[in-house]
């Protein structure tokens, strides 16, 4: 009996073990791999001297992929485009091959900084800033120089800024940055404002930074930002350098004009339009007339004209400004003429401290403000004055605006006459003002000693909200009627005293005017007064 009991006990135990073994479960796969790839070896070895090979192979301890190599890889000194091949790309491998097709410079230390382009195949963990260094000479250059990048206008600089050194030798000129490859280069990549140039030889250099659109290491003023250190940089040095990036206004140049509509030709340009002159060289009728107007959105000057001689199929012009002059021929086409269209800067709500502006798409030549009337919500006439702004092709209306009020503006026919004699029909606009308590108010103090300055309030997109030009110290500066939002305060140091911020110019050795920001973002609330002292600007 006892033996039978033991037998049944063992059978039951065995069945239970089978059931437990058959239970379903979800495999976890273990913890995620958070370890970046590691270098195993390189052929030739890192820091090789007298390098004369055409291929480099770098081995890792796990399968890796190469990611964003075009952005992340920095080769210093630069090797021309097409002068090397890196593979495999897009597929997993335990090694990277670098095939060198270009002829390397003699007695030069080269570095291949891969940034964050090497990642492990499974989790995408990057091998941060792996650098392979070799020398075509008998030793490795080991000097360094570094610094920081800032932006002339924005609160923080852009990513992927190249910082370059040009050796100052018998071939160096100020125009070298336009057409020659730098001696050394590094890049801030996607996360850094600091930079460091390594493996340098002793010497004297020009330090320049570029935010490029073409990645060819050559400065294009039309599209690139530039920054530079004013003094020469002598290596070795313990100095740290700060470079301010700015967008130049290019030298003036006219682009080919084109007829846009009947009686209107668009003259494109690069640079500043002030004092640009357009002269018609073709034989025209005695009553030929024209008018120019800047396009509000493009670098274009609109040239409006009428009264051509019969059978005129083209016009010859000279575009000039200062020492610049160029001739253009415009073939005329049968097109419809633009009709006058009126637009305004406010519809609905208007802030109490803003003015009502009326603009037209064709040149305004006459205004009759006797046909304009303004009434409040009680139908009581409101006194106003007007001013025609020739530069903006606008009619500005000035009148007192009270809180929680409505204003009805009426413009009778023939208030505005344009270049072609076209006039407006009856126009009506309804404007309202909010209660003063719906706005916030700002009071700032500035105890600086440098004048003149421009104190500005900007929104989170750095768009201007309000400003005051300050030529001497005052106890405080008030900015009323600010809509609830987050804002920044900044101070522009108007060095040339022209009432606006001016950018820099590399060839003229002019740095941009300094802009400093209040260190924190400020929330503006309705019915709230913000009082701040502009200290700690940076």
LINQUI-V542523 format. One record per backbone hydrogen bond with DSSP energy under -0.5 kcal/mol. CO is the residue of the C=O (numbers start at 1). NH is the residue of the N-H. If there is no record, write none. Layout:
# LINQUI-V542523
co->CO nh->NH
co->CO nh->NH
This chain:
# LINQUI-V542523
co->1 nh->5
co->2 nh->6
co->3 nh->7
co->4 nh->8
co->5 nh->9
co->6 nh->10
co->7 nh->11
co->8 nh->12
co->9 nh->13
co->10 nh->14
co->11 nh->15
co->12 nh->16
co->13 nh->17
co->14 nh->18
co->15 nh->19
co->16 nh->20
co->17 nh->21
co->18 nh->22
co->19 nh->23
co->20 nh->23
co->25 nh->27
co->32 nh->34
co->34 nh->36
co->38 nh->61
co->41 nh->59
co->43 nh->57
co->45 nh->48
co->48 nh->135
co->54 nh->100
co->56 nh->98
co->57 nh->43
co->58 nh->96
co->59 nh->40
co->59 nh->41
co->63 nh->121
co->64 nh->93
co->65 nh->67
co->65 nh->119
co->66 nh->90
co->68 nh->71
co->68 nh->72
co->69 nh->73
co->74 nh->76
co->74 nh->113
co->76 nh->111
co->80 nh->83
co->83 nh->101
co->83 nh->102
co->85 nh->99
co->87 nh->97
co->93 nh->64
co->94 nh->60
co->96 nh->58
co->97 nh->87
co->97 nh->99
co->98 nh->56
co->98 nh->100
co->99 nh->85
co->99 nh->101
co->102 nh->104
co->105 nh->108
co->108 nh->110
co->108 nh->136
co->110 nh->134
co->111 nh->76
co->111 nh->113
co->112 nh->114
co->112 nh->132
co->113 nh->74
co->114 nh->117
co->115 nh->129
co->115 nh->130
co->117 nh->67
co->117 nh->119
co->118 nh->127
co->119 nh->65
co->120 nh->124
co->125 nh->37
co->125 nh->120
co->126 nh->128
co->127 nh->130
co->130 nh->114
co->131 nh->133
co->132 nh->112
co->133 nh->47
co->133 nh->48
co->134 nh->110
co->135 nh->51
co->137 nh->50
co->139 nh->141
co->143 nh->200
co->144 nh->237
co->145 nh->197
co->146 nh->241
co->147 nh->195
co->148 nh->243
co->150 nh->245
co->160 nh->162
co->161 nh->188
co->162 nh->210
co->163 nh->186
co->164 nh->208
co->165 nh->167
co->165 nh->183
co->165 nh->184
co->166 nh->206
co->167 nh->169
co->169 nh->172
co->173 nh->176
co->174 nh->177
co->175 nh->178
co->175 nh->179
co->176 nh->179
co->176 nh->180
co->177 nh->219
co->184 nh->165
co->186 nh->163
co->188 nh->191
co->188 nh->192
co->189 nh->160
co->193 nh->149
co->195 nh->147
co->196 nh->198
co->197 nh->145
co->200 nh->143
co->203 nh->235
co->204 nh->168
co->205 nh->233
co->206 nh->166
co->206 nh->208
co->207 nh->229
co->208 nh->164
co->209 nh->227
co->210 nh->162
co->210 nh->212
co->211 nh->225
co->219 nh->221
co->220 nh->223
co->220 nh->224
co->224 nh->248
co->225 nh->211
co->226 nh->246
co->227 nh->209
co->228 nh->230
co->232 nh->234
co->233 nh->205
co->233 nh->235
co->235 nh->203
co->239 nh->146
co->241 nh->148
co->243 nh->150
co->243 nh->245
co->245 nh->152
co->246 nh->226
co->246 nh->248
co->248 nh->250
co->253 nh->270
co->258 nh->266
co->261 nh->264
co->263 nh->305
co->264 nh->260
co->264 nh->261
co->265 nh->267
co->265 nh->303
co->266 nh->258
co->266 nh->268
co->267 nh->301
co->268 nh->255
co->270 nh->253
co->273 nh->276
co->277 nh->279
co->277 nh->320
co->279 nh->318
co->282 nh->284
co->285 nh->288
co->289 nh->306
co->291 nh->304
co->293 nh->302
co->298 nh->300
co->299 nh->269
co->300 nh->295
co->300 nh->302
co->301 nh->267
co->302 nh->293
co->302 nh->304
co->303 nh->265
co->304 nh->291
co->306 nh->289
co->307 nh->285
co->309 nh->312
co->311 nh->313
co->313 nh->332
co->315 nh->330
co->316 nh->281
co->316 nh->282
co->317 nh->328
co->318 nh->279
co->318 nh->320
co->319 nh->326
co->320 nh->277
co->321 nh->324
co->324 nh->321
co->326 nh->319
co->328 nh->317
co->329 nh->331
co->330 nh->315
co->333 nh->335
co->336 nh->262
co->341 nh->361
co->343 nh->359
co->347 nh->349
co->348 nh->432
co->351 nh->354
co->356 nh->397
co->357 nh->345
co->358 nh->395
co->359 nh->343
co->363 nh->419
co->366 nh->417
co->367 nh->369
co->368 nh->371
co->369 nh->372
co->371 nh->412
co->373 nh->410
co->374 nh->382
co->375 nh->408
co->376 nh->379
co->380 nh->376
co->385 nh->398
co->387 nh->389
co->387 nh->396
co->388 nh->390
co->389 nh->393
co->389 nh->394
co->393 nh->360
co->394 nh->389
co->394 nh->396
co->395 nh->358
co->396 nh->387
co->397 nh->356
co->397 nh->399
co->398 nh->385
co->400 nh->402
co->402 nh->405
co->405 nh->433
co->406 nh->377
co->407 nh->409
co->407 nh->431
co->408 nh->375
co->409 nh->429
co->410 nh->373
co->410 nh->412
co->411 nh->427
co->412 nh->415
co->415 nh->368
co->416 nh->424
co->417 nh->365
co->417 nh->366
co->418 nh->421
co->422 nh->418
co->424 nh->414
co->427 nh->411
co->429 nh->409
co->429 nh->431
co->430 nh->348
co->431 nh->407
co->432 nh->350
co->434 nh->404
co->435 nh->438
co->436 nh->439
co->439 nh->527
co->439 nh->528
co->440 nh->482
co->441 nh->530
co->442 nh->479
co->443 nh->532
co->444 nh->477
co->445 nh->534
co->449 nh->451
co->452 nh->494
co->453 nh->455
co->453 nh->470
co->454 nh->456
co->454 nh->492
co->455 nh->468
co->456 nh->490
co->457 nh->465
co->457 nh->466
co->458 nh->488
co->459 nh->462
co->463 nh->459
co->466 nh->457
co->468 nh->455
co->468 nh->470
co->469 nh->471
co->470 nh->452
co->470 nh->453
co->477 nh->444
co->479 nh->442
co->481 nh->483
co->482 nh->440
co->485 nh->524
co->486 nh->460
co->487 nh->522
co->488 nh->458
co->489 nh->518
co->490 nh->456
co->491 nh->493
co->491 nh->516
co->492 nh->454
co->492 nh->494
co->493 nh->495
co->494 nh->497
co->502 nh->513
co->505 nh->510
co->506 nh->509
co->509 nh->511
co->510 nh->505
co->514 nh->493
co->516 nh->491
co->517 nh->538
co->522 nh->487
co->523 nh->525
co->524 nh->485
co->525 nh->528
co->528 nh->441
co->528 nh->530
co->529 nh->531
co->530 nh->443
co->532 nh->445
co->532 nh->534
co->533 nh->535
